[in-house]
Amino acid sequence: MDGFVSEADALLPVARPLSDAIVGAARPLLFVLAGAVAFLLLIACVNVANLLLARGDERRREIAVRASLGAGRARIIRQLLIESGLLALVGGALGLLLAQAGVRALIALGPTAIPRIGEVEMDAGVLLFAVGIALLTAVLFGLVPALQLSRAELGRELREGGRSATGGRSRQRFRHSLVVAELALSVMLVIGAGLMVRTFAALQRIDLGFDRSSVITAQLSLPLLGYEEDEQVERFVRDIVNDIRALPGVQHAGAGRLLPLTGEIGDWSITLEGIPALDGTDHDADWQIVTDGYFEAMGMRLVRGRWFTSTDDRDAPPVAVVSRALAEAYWPGGDAIGRRYRIGTNPDRPWVTIVGIVENVRHNEVLETPRREMYVPHAQWSTASQTGARRTMAIVARTTDDPLALVPALRAAVRARDPGVPLSDVRTLDRIVGDAVSGTRFTTLLLTLFASIALVLATVGTYGVIAYGVAQRRHEMGIRMALGASLGDVIRLVLTSGGGIAAIGIGVGVAGALALSRLMSGLVYGVPALDPVTYLVVPAILAAAALLACWIPARRAAATHPAAALRTDEG
């Protein structure tokens, strides 16, 4: 152990805030999700504001009558805000009911990338926050319609009976600007979702360096009592691997110190025979301890040389298999077979001969750059490193059938050897990989859900404003058709008006997404944050949705007989 301690002296403690240690890499993910929620809330609020404006136009005569009977402006505003508040509270209550189910679904998805997600619950703080947000949105988005209605010109409103060709040009422009904002926010949200969908698809295509299918894994920990000697530890691990290998349905079995994507594998300085360290910096490599059969069970690919065999025991000369990255880093052309190195810098440790080169494996993270790795037989680790045999190992078994069906036999095999040896963290290798990308999968799922809702809301909002404008202009359109305008002319008039609004909104949304691309650059993989496919497809989808929203009222207006439209009072 002295050699190990002398190398560990160079390690220094690092202090960091507890919140950073807990949240860690999930912070950008949480920021993106919070931003998506805010966007969706704004889109919904813009929709409600437009509905309140349209409803307000219908009530202008009523408000004018109230004002003429002595109701002050403050009283009118207060009444309208109370109505908005009640609407917000009812919506908030329904939202809380849906949130209860949403929280259960959230926990069920269980993305490991978000710390302590299993502790999420609807407590008093969440309820107060939800009520506060509901009331705040009621005030913010109900205030503008209330202020506009409270400024009603009594004489004109009473003379016109609250009717106007377009509900007032200023009010119409304001409604159109709300639709522009709604479409812009929707475009930004859908572009973000599109980038995450393409990222998740790219993650599924990454070559991890092993075959994740049909493999069951479990953690094995040997106690000190009864396994005081290195030979006892090595013998138990060898025997239990052989027992598992003999089980029905098992193709290959082995054990490794740390499975890929389950933690930081760590590195160790190494001394290369005949290759001095440059600039006083030691050579290094990530270290992995495995038994024979591990590579085959993991479905790893041999580049050159051979795998470990049962003859690579503590009495045989120390050998190693290294990754392609290590071989290419230290030997020209990656010709590492037969080369020797020593673990650490202690000259008393034996030389280890490289007998195989394996394809690179992404051990620490899915997106990491291939690292230099050395694999040493479990039975030789104590000799090669002079640090003692490894007591905690991960069992790996490749099966011909469902790997989970092997779990009872796996537990029985361990109990048969020693009932006091615990077997924990039993899961498939496919589940391990799934957990490693769970954060991206979770973000993609939620952003896609939010984007779908935003698309529906934007379409409905655009339809509502265009349909209301068409209804207000029925008399005008009746006159146009009476003067010779064709059905196509009427449809073109409505589509041009609505299409112009949609084009501005989509353009603003694309510009906003470009401005926020730096935020997304840290979350995407395999596609640029300014991915041209996403930036072309998403506006096309929003444009098609907006066109559909304009087409329906346009067809309805064109189907109205001119005589019926002329008999309709304005508004």
C-alpha positions as CSV (number, residue, x, y, z in Angstrom):
1,M,0.0,0.0,0.0
2,D,3.0,2.4,0.4
3,G,3.3,2.9,-3.3
4,F,-0.4,3.7,-3.6
5,V,-0.2,6.2,-0.7
6,S,2.8,7.9,-2.1
7,E,0.9,8.6,-5.4
8,A,-2.2,9.7,-3.5
9,D,-0.2,12.4,-1.7
10,A,-0.6,14.5,-4.8
11,L,-4.3,14.5,-4.6
12,L,-5.8,17.7,-3.1
13,P,-9.3,18.2,-1.7
14,V,-11.6,20.5,-3.6
15,A,-14.4,22.5,-2.0
16,R,-17.5,23.5,-3.8
17,P,-21.0,24.5,-2.8
18,L,-23.4,21.8,-1.8
19,S,-26.0,23.0,-4.4
20,D,-23.4,22.6,-7.2
21,A,-22.6,19.1,-6.0
22,I,-26.3,18.1,-5.9
23,V,-27.5,19.8,-9.1
24,G,-24.3,19.4,-11.1
25,A,-24.7,19.1,-14.8
26,A,-28.5,19.2,-14.5
27,R,-28.5,23.0,-14.1
28,P,-28.6,23.8,-17.9
29,L,-31.3,21.2,-18.4
30,L,-33.5,22.7,-15.6
31,F,-33.0,26.2,-17.0
32,V,-34.2,25.1,-20.4
33,L,-37.3,23.4,-18.9
34,A,-38.1,26.4,-16.8
35,G,-37.8,28.6,-19.9
36,A,-40.1,26.3,-21.8
37,V,-42.7,26.4,-19.0
38,A,-42.5,30.2,-19.0
39,F,-42.9,30.3,-22.8
40,L,-45.9,28.1,-22.6
41,L,-47.4,30.2,-19.8
42,L,-47.0,33.3,-21.9
43,I,-48.6,31.7,-25.0
44,A,-51.6,30.6,-22.9
45,C,-51.8,34.1,-21.3
46,V,-51.7,35.8,-24.7
47,N,-54.5,33.5,-25.9
48,V,-56.6,34.5,-22.9
49,A,-55.8,38.2,-23.3
50,N,-57.1,38.0,-26.9
51,L,-60.3,36.3,-25.8
52,L,-60.8,39.0,-23.2
53,L,-60.3,41.7,-25.8
54,A,-62.8,40.1,-28.1
55,R,-65.2,39.6,-25.3
56,G,-64.6,43.2,-24.2
57,D,-65.6,44.5,-27.7
58,E,-68.9,42.8,-27.3
59,R,-69.4,44.5,-23.9
60,R,-68.4,48.0,-24.9
61,R,-72.0,49.2,-24.9
62,E,-72.6,47.6,-21.5
63,I,-69.6,49.3,-20.1
64,A,-70.6,52.6,-21.6
65,V,-74.1,52.3,-20.0
66,R,-72.5,51.6,-16.6
67,A,-70.2,54.6,-17.0
68,S,-73.1,56.8,-17.9
69,L,-75.0,55.7,-14.8
70,G,-72.1,56.9,-12.6
71,A,-69.7,53.9,-12.4
72,G,-66.2,55.3,-12.1
73,R,-63.3,54.1,-14.1
74,A,-61.6,52.5,-11.1
75,R,-64.7,50.5,-10.3
76,I,-65.1,49.3,-13.9
77,I,-61.4,48.2,-14.0
78,R,-61.8,46.5,-10.6
79,Q,-64.9,44.5,-11.8
80,L,-63.1,43.4,-15.0
81,L,-60.0,42.4,-13.1
82,I,-62.1,40.4,-10.6
83,E,-63.7,38.5,-13.6
84,S,-60.2,37.9,-15.0
85,G,-59.0,36.7,-11.5
86,L,-61.9,34.3,-11.2
87,L,-61.1,32.9,-14.6
88,A,-57.4,32.5,-13.6
89,L,-58.3,30.8,-10.3
90,V,-60.6,28.3,-12.0
91,G,-57.9,27.6,-14.6
92,G,-55.3,27.4,-11.9
93,A,-57.4,24.9,-9.9
94,L,-57.8,22.7,-13.0
95,G,-54.1,23.0,-13.6
96,L,-53.3,21.8,-10.1
97,L,-55.4,18.8,-10.6
98,L,-53.6,18.0,-13.8
99,A,-50.3,18.7,-12.1
100,Q,-51.0,16.0,-9.5
101,A,-51.2,13.5,-12.3
102,G,-48.2,15.1,-14.0
103,V,-46.0,14.8,-10.9
104,R,-46.8,11.1,-10.7
105,A,-45.8,10.7,-14.3
106,L,-42.7,12.7,-13.7
107,I,-41.5,10.5,-10.9
108,A,-42.4,7.4,-12.9
109,L,-40.2,8.5,-15.8
110,G,-37.4,8.9,-13.2
111,P,-34.7,10.7,-15.2
112,T,-31.5,10.1,-13.2
113,A,-30.0,13.3,-14.6
114,I,-32.3,15.3,-12.4
115,P,-31.2,15.0,-8.7
116,R,-33.8,14.0,-6.1
117,I,-36.6,13.9,-8.6
118,G,-38.3,11.2,-6.5
119,E,-38.8,13.8,-3.7
120,V,-40.9,16.1,-5.9
121,E,-44.4,16.7,-4.4
122,M,-47.2,19.1,-4.4
123,D,-46.7,20.9,-1.1
124,A,-48.0,24.2,0.4
125,G,-45.2,26.1,-1.3
126,V,-46.1,24.8,-4.7
127,L,-49.8,25.6,-4.1
128,L,-49.1,29.2,-3.0
129,F,-46.7,29.7,-6.0
130,A,-49.4,28.4,-8.4
131,V,-52.1,30.6,-6.9
132,G,-49.7,33.6,-7.1
133,I,-48.8,32.9,-10.7
134,A,-52.5,32.6,-11.6
135,L,-53.4,35.9,-9.9
136,L,-50.3,37.6,-11.4
137,T,-51.2,36.5,-14.9
138,A,-54.8,37.7,-14.3
139,V,-53.6,41.1,-13.4
140,L,-51.0,41.5,-16.1
141,F,-53.1,40.1,-19.0
142,G,-56.4,41.2,-17.8
143,L,-55.3,44.8,-17.2
144,V,-54.9,45.9,-20.8
145,P,-58.4,44.8,-21.9
146,A,-59.8,46.4,-18.7
147,L,-58.0,49.7,-19.4
148,Q,-59.1,49.8,-23.0
149,L,-62.8,49.1,-22.0
150,S,-62.7,51.7,-19.2
151,R,-61.7,54.4,-21.7
152,A,-64.9,53.9,-23.7
153,E,-66.2,57.1,-25.3
154,L,-69.8,57.2,-23.9
155,G,-71.4,59.2,-26.6
156,R,-70.0,57.3,-29.6
157,E,-70.5,53.9,-27.9
158,L,-74.1,54.6,-27.1
159,R,-74.9,56.0,-30.6
160,E,-73.2,53.0,-32.3
161,G,-74.7,50.5,-29.8
162,G,-71.2,49.2,-29.2
163,R,-70.7,48.3,-32.8
164,S,-67.7,49.0,-34.9
165,A,-66.4,47.7,-38.2
166,T,-63.3,46.3,-36.7
167,G,-63.7,46.9,-33.0
168,G,-61.4,49.9,-33.4
169,R,-58.2,50.0,-35.4
170,S,-56.0,50.4,-32.3
171,R,-57.6,47.4,-30.6
172,Q,-57.3,45.4,-33.8
173,R,-53.6,46.2,-34.1
174,F,-53.1,45.2,-30.5
175,R,-54.8,41.9,-31.1
176,H,-52.7,41.3,-34.1
177,S,-49.5,42.1,-32.2
178,L,-50.6,39.5,-29.5
179,V,-50.9,36.9,-32.2
180,V,-47.5,37.9,-33.5
181,A,-46.1,37.4,-30.0
182,E,-47.9,34.1,-29.6
183,L,-46.6,32.7,-32.9
184,A,-43.0,34.0,-32.1
185,L,-43.0,32.2,-28.8
186,S,-44.4,29.0,-30.4
187,V,-41.7,29.0,-33.1
188,M,-38.9,29.4,-30.5
189,L,-40.4,26.6,-28.4
190,V,-40.9,24.2,-31.3
191,I,-37.4,24.9,-32.7
192,G,-36.0,24.0,-29.2
193,A,-38.0,20.8,-29.2
194,G,-36.9,20.0,-32.8
195,L,-33.3,20.3,-31.8
196,M,-33.7,18.1,-28.8
197,V,-35.5,15.4,-30.9
198,R,-32.7,15.4,-33.4
199,T,-30.2,15.3,-30.5
200,F,-31.8,12.3,-28.9
201,A,-31.9,10.5,-32.3
202,A,-28.2,11.2,-32.7
203,L,-27.5,9.8,-29.2
204,Q,-29.1,6.5,-30.1
205,R,-26.6,6.2,-33.0
206,I,-23.5,6.7,-30.9
207,D,-21.1,3.7,-30.9
208,L,-20.5,3.1,-27.2
209,G,-18.0,0.4,-27.8
210,F,-20.1,-2.4,-26.5
211,D,-23.4,-4.3,-27.2
212,R,-26.0,-3.2,-24.7
213,S,-28.6,-5.9,-25.6
214,S,-29.4,-9.1,-23.6
215,V,-27.0,-8.4,-20.8
216,I,-27.8,-8.5,-17.0
217,T,-25.5,-6.8,-14.5
218,A,-25.2,-6.8,-10.7
219,Q,-22.9,-5.5,-8.0
220,L,-21.0,-8.0,-5.9
221,S,-19.3,-6.9,-2.7
222,L,-17.1,-9.2,-0.6
223,P,-16.8,-8.5,3.1
224,L,-13.4,-8.4,5.0
225,L,-14.5,-11.2,7.3
226,G,-13.7,-14.5,5.6
227,Y,-11.9,-12.9,2.7
228,E,-8.8,-11.4,4.4
229,E,-6.3,-12.6,1.8
230,D,-6.1,-11.5,-1.8
231,E,-6.1,-15.1,-3.0
232,Q,-9.5,-15.7,-1.2
233,V,-11.0,-12.7,-3.0
234,E,-9.6,-13.7,-6.4
235,R,-10.8,-17.3,-5.9
236,F,-14.4,-16.3,-5.0
237,V,-14.7,-13.9,-8.0
238,R,-13.3,-16.6,-10.4
239,D,-15.6,-19.3,-9.0
240,I,-18.8,-17.2,-9.0
241,V,-18.1,-16.2,-12.6
242,N,-17.6,-19.8,-13.6
243,D,-20.9,-20.7,-11.8
244,I,-22.8,-18.0,-13.7
245,R,-21.2,-19.1,-16.9
246,A,-22.6,-22.6,-16.4
247,L,-26.2,-21.4,-15.9
248,P,-28.7,-22.3,-18.7
249,G,-29.2,-19.5,-21.2
250,V,-25.8,-17.8,-20.4
251,Q,-23.6,-17.2,-23.4
252,H,-20.7,-15.3,-21.7
253,A,-20.1,-14.1,-18.2
254,G,-17.4,-12.0,-16.5
255,A,-16.8,-9.3,-13.9
256,G,-15.5,-5.8,-14.1
257,R,-14.5,-3.1,-11.6
258,L,-16.8,-0.5,-12.9
259,L,-19.4,-0.8,-15.7
260,P,-19.6,1.8,-18.4
261,L,-21.7,4.9,-17.7
262,T,-22.1,4.1,-14.0
263,G,-19.4,6.5,-12.6
264,E,-16.1,8.1,-13.1
265,I,-13.6,5.3,-13.8
266,G,-10.5,7.3,-12.8
267,D,-7.0,7.3,-14.1
268,W,-3.6,6.2,-12.9
269,S,-0.1,7.2,-13.9
270,I,1.8,4.6,-15.9
271,T,5.5,4.2,-16.8
272,L,6.1,3.2,-20.4
273,E,9.1,1.0,-21.1
274,G,11.5,2.9,-23.3
275,I,9.3,6.0,-23.6
276,P,10.2,8.7,-21.1
277,A,7.6,11.2,-19.9
278,L,7.7,14.5,-21.6
279,D,7.9,17.9,-19.8
280,G,7.9,16.1,-16.4
281,T,4.3,15.0,-16.9
282,D,3.6,11.3,-16.3
283,H,1.8,9.2,-18.8
284,D,-1.6,8.1,-17.6
285,A,-4.5,5.8,-18.3
286,D,-7.9,5.0,-17.0
287,W,-7.8,1.7,-15.1
288,Q,-10.2,-1.2,-15.3
289,I,-10.0,-4.6,-13.6
290,V,-11.8,-7.4,-15.3
291,T,-12.0,-11.2,-15.4
292,D,-11.7,-13.4,-18.4
293,G,-15.1,-13.5,-20.2
294,Y,-15.8,-9.8,-19.4
295,F,-15.0,-8.5,-22.9
296,E,-17.2,-11.2,-24.6
297,A,-20.1,-10.6,-22.2
298,M,-20.0,-6.9,-22.8
299,G,-19.9,-7.4,-26.6
300,M,-16.7,-5.4,-27.0
301,R,-14.7,-5.6,-30.2
302,L,-11.1,-6.8,-30.3
303,V,-8.9,-4.7,-32.6
304,R,-5.8,-6.8,-32.3
305,G,-4.2,-9.5,-30.1
306,R,-6.2,-11.6,-27.7
307,W,-8.7,-11.5,-24.8
308,F,-7.8,-12.6,-21.3
309,T,-8.1,-16.4,-20.5
310,S,-8.3,-18.4,-17.3
311,T,-4.5,-18.9,-17.5
312,D,-3.9,-15.2,-16.8
313,D,-3.8,-15.8,-13.1
314,R,-1.7,-14.5,-10.2
315,D,1.1,-17.0,-11.0
316,A,1.4,-16.0,-14.7
317,P,3.3,-12.9,-16.0
318,P,1.2,-9.8,-15.7
319,V,-0.7,-8.9,-18.9
320,A,-3.1,-6.2,-20.1
321,V,-5.5,-5.2,-22.8
322,V,-5.5,-1.5,-23.7
323,S,-7.9,0.7,-25.6
324,R,-7.3,1.8,-29.2
325,A,-7.0,5.4,-27.9
326,L,-4.1,4.4,-25.5
327,A,-2.3,2.4,-28.1
328,E,-2.5,5.2,-30.7
329,A,-1.5,7.8,-28.1
330,Y,1.7,6.2,-27.0
331,W,2.9,4.0,-29.9
332,P,3.2,4.9,-33.6
333,G,0.4,3.4,-35.6
334,G,-1.1,2.0,-32.4
335,D,1.3,-1.0,-32.5
336,A,1.1,-1.8,-28.8
337,I,1.1,-5.6,-28.8
338,G,4.1,-6.9,-26.9
339,R,4.9,-3.4,-25.4
340,R,5.3,-3.1,-21.7
341,Y,4.3,-0.6,-19.0
342,R,4.4,-0.3,-15.3
343,I,1.4,0.8,-13.2
344,G,2.4,4.0,-11.4
345,T,6.0,5.1,-11.0
346,N,7.2,2.7,-8.4
347,P,10.2,0.8,-9.9
348,D,9.4,-2.2,-7.6
349,R,6.2,-3.0,-9.5
350,P,6.4,-5.5,-12.3
351,W,6.2,-4.8,-16.0
352,V,2.9,-5.5,-17.6
353,T,2.8,-6.8,-21.2
354,I,0.1,-5.7,-23.6
355,V,-1.5,-8.7,-25.2
356,G,-4.6,-7.1,-26.8
357,I,-6.1,-3.9,-28.1
358,V,-9.9,-3.3,-27.7
359,E,-12.1,-0.8,-29.4
360,N,-12.7,2.4,-27.4
361,V,-15.5,2.4,-24.8
362,R,-17.3,5.4,-23.5
363,H,-16.9,4.7,-19.8
364,N,-17.6,8.0,-18.1
365,E,-20.2,9.7,-20.3
366,V,-22.0,9.0,-23.6
367,L,-20.6,12.1,-25.1
368,E,-17.0,11.9,-23.9
369,T,-14.0,11.8,-26.2
370,P,-12.5,8.3,-26.3
371,R,-10.1,7.9,-23.4
372,R,-6.9,6.0,-22.8
373,E,-7.8,2.8,-20.9
374,M,-5.9,-0.2,-19.5
375,Y,-7.6,-3.5,-18.6
376,V,-5.8,-5.7,-16.1
377,P,-7.0,-9.3,-15.1
378,H,-8.6,-9.3,-11.7
379,A,-6.4,-12.2,-10.6
380,Q,-3.3,-10.1,-11.4
381,W,-4.3,-6.7,-10.1
382,S,-2.8,-7.1,-6.6
383,T,0.5,-8.2,-8.1
384,A,0.7,-5.6,-10.8
385,S,-0.4,-2.6,-8.6
386,Q,0.6,-3.9,-5.2
387,T,-2.6,-2.5,-3.7
388,G,-4.7,-5.5,-2.9
389,A,-7.4,-7.5,-4.7
390,R,-10.6,-5.7,-5.8
391,R,-13.5,-6.7,-3.5
392,T,-16.3,-4.9,-5.2
393,M,-17.0,-6.1,-8.8
394,A,-19.8,-5.8,-11.3
395,I,-21.1,-9.2,-12.6
396,V,-21.9,-9.2,-16.3
397,A,-23.8,-12.0,-18.1
398,R,-24.9,-12.1,-21.7
399,T,-28.0,-14.3,-22.2
400,T,-29.8,-15.9,-25.1
401,D,-33.2,-14.9,-23.8
402,D,-34.7,-12.1,-21.6
403,P,-31.8,-11.1,-19.3
404,L,-34.2,-10.3,-16.4
405,A,-35.3,-14.0,-16.4
406,L,-31.8,-14.9,-15.2
407,V,-32.0,-12.8,-12.0
408,P,-33.3,-15.6,-9.7
409,A,-30.6,-18.0,-10.9
410,L,-28.0,-15.3,-10.5
411,R,-29.0,-14.7,-6.8
412,A,-29.2,-18.4,-6.1
413,A,-25.6,-18.9,-7.5
414,V,-24.2,-16.2,-5.2
415,R,-26.1,-17.6,-2.2
416,A,-24.8,-21.1,-2.9
417,R,-21.3,-19.8,-2.8
418,D,-21.7,-17.6,0.3
419,P,-25.1,-16.4,1.7
420,G,-23.3,-13.5,3.4
421,V,-22.2,-11.9,0.1
422,P,-24.7,-9.2,-1.0
423,L,-25.8,-8.9,-4.6
424,S,-27.2,-5.4,-5.4
425,D,-28.1,-3.0,-8.2
426,V,-29.4,-5.7,-10.5
427,R,-30.3,-4.2,-13.9
428,T,-29.8,-4.7,-17.6
429,L,-27.0,-3.0,-19.5
430,D,-29.7,-1.5,-21.7
431,R,-31.2,0.1,-18.6
432,I,-27.8,1.5,-17.7
433,V,-27.4,3.1,-21.1
434,G,-31.0,4.4,-20.9
435,D,-30.3,6.0,-17.5
436,A,-27.2,7.7,-18.9
437,V,-29.3,9.5,-21.5
438,S,-32.4,9.9,-19.4
439,G,-31.9,13.6,-19.0
440,T,-31.9,14.2,-22.7
441,R,-34.8,11.8,-23.2
442,F,-36.8,13.6,-20.4
443,T,-36.0,17.1,-21.8
444,T,-36.9,15.9,-25.3
445,L,-40.2,14.4,-24.1
446,L,-41.3,17.5,-22.1
447,L,-40.2,20.0,-24.8
448,T,-42.1,18.0,-27.5
449,L,-45.2,18.0,-25.2
450,F,-44.8,21.7,-24.6
451,A,-44.2,22.4,-28.3
452,S,-47.3,20.4,-29.3
453,I,-49.4,22.4,-26.8
454,A,-47.9,25.6,-28.0
455,L,-48.6,24.7,-31.6
456,V,-52.3,24.0,-30.8
457,L,-52.6,27.2,-28.8
458,A,-51.0,29.3,-31.5
459,T,-53.3,27.8,-34.1
460,V,-56.4,28.3,-32.0
461,G,-55.3,31.8,-31.2
462,T,-54.7,32.8,-34.8
463,Y,-58.0,31.2,-35.8
464,G,-59.8,33.1,-33.0
465,V,-58.4,36.5,-34.0
466,I,-58.9,36.0,-37.8
467,A,-62.4,34.6,-37.3
468,Y,-63.4,37.5,-35.0
469,G,-62.0,40.0,-37.6
470,V,-63.9,38.3,-40.4
471,A,-67.1,38.3,-38.3
472,Q,-66.7,42.0,-37.7
473,R,-66.2,42.6,-41.4
474,R,-69.1,40.6,-42.7
475,H,-70.9,43.7,-43.8
476,E,-67.8,45.0,-45.6
477,M,-67.4,41.7,-47.4
478,G,-71.0,41.6,-48.4
479,I,-70.5,45.0,-50.1
480,R,-67.4,43.7,-51.8
481,M,-69.2,40.7,-53.2
482,A,-72.2,42.8,-54.2
483,L,-69.8,45.0,-56.2
484,G,-68.4,42.0,-58.0
485,A,-65.7,40.5,-55.8
486,S,-65.4,36.7,-56.3
487,L,-65.2,34.0,-53.7
488,G,-61.5,33.7,-54.4
489,D,-61.1,37.5,-53.9
490,V,-62.7,37.2,-50.4
491,I,-60.6,34.2,-49.5
492,R,-57.5,35.9,-50.7
493,L,-58.3,39.0,-48.7
494,V,-58.6,37.0,-45.5
495,L,-55.5,34.8,-46.2
496,T,-53.4,37.9,-47.1
497,S,-54.3,39.6,-43.8
498,G,-53.8,36.5,-41.7
499,G,-50.7,35.4,-43.6
500,G,-49.0,38.7,-43.1
501,I,-49.6,38.5,-39.3
502,A,-48.3,34.9,-39.3
503,A,-45.2,35.8,-41.4
504,I,-44.2,38.5,-39.0
505,G,-44.7,36.2,-36.0
506,I,-42.8,33.4,-37.5
507,G,-40.0,35.7,-38.5
508,V,-39.7,37.2,-35.0
509,G,-39.7,33.7,-33.6
510,V,-36.9,32.5,-35.8
511,A,-34.9,35.6,-34.9
512,G,-35.5,34.9,-31.2
513,A,-34.4,31.3,-31.6
514,L,-31.2,32.4,-33.3
515,A,-30.6,34.8,-30.4
516,L,-31.0,31.9,-27.9
517,S,-29.0,29.4,-29.9
518,R,-26.0,29.7,-27.6
519,L,-28.2,28.5,-24.7
520,M,-29.1,25.4,-26.7
521,S,-25.6,24.7,-27.9
522,G,-24.6,23.1,-24.6
523,L,-27.6,20.7,-24.8
524,V,-27.5,19.5,-28.4
525,Y,-25.3,16.7,-29.9
526,G,-24.9,15.5,-33.4
527,V,-26.7,18.6,-34.8
528,P,-25.6,22.2,-34.7
529,A,-27.6,24.7,-32.5
530,L,-28.3,26.5,-35.8
531,D,-29.4,23.3,-37.6
532,P,-30.8,24.4,-41.0
533,V,-33.2,21.4,-41.2
534,T,-34.9,22.4,-37.9
535,Y,-34.9,26.1,-38.8
536,L,-36.6,25.3,-42.1
537,V,-39.1,22.6,-41.0
538,V,-40.4,24.3,-37.9
539,P,-41.4,27.6,-39.6
540,A,-43.0,25.6,-42.4
541,I,-45.1,23.6,-39.8
542,L,-46.1,26.9,-38.1
543,A,-46.9,28.5,-41.4
544,A,-49.1,25.5,-42.4
545,A,-50.9,25.7,-39.0
546,A,-51.5,29.4,-39.4
547,L,-52.7,29.0,-43.0
548,L,-55.2,26.4,-41.8
549,A,-56.3,28.8,-39.0
550,C,-56.9,31.5,-41.6
551,W,-58.4,29.2,-44.2
552,I,-61.4,28.1,-42.1
553,P,-62.8,31.6,-41.5
554,A,-61.9,32.6,-45.0
555,R,-64.0,29.8,-46.4
556,R,-66.8,30.6,-44.1
557,A,-66.8,34.3,-45.2
558,A,-66.7,33.3,-48.8
559,A,-69.7,31.0,-48.3
560,T,-71.9,33.8,-46.9
561,H,-74.4,35.1,-49.4
562,P,-73.9,38.8,-50.2
563,A,-77.6,39.6,-49.4
564,A,-77.3,37.9,-46.0
565,A,-74.0,39.8,-45.3
566,L,-75.6,43.1,-46.3
567,R,-78.5,42.5,-44.0
568,T,-76.1,41.9,-41.1
569,D,-75.6,44.9,-38.9
570,E,-72.0,46.0,-38.6
571,G,-70.3,44.0,-35.7
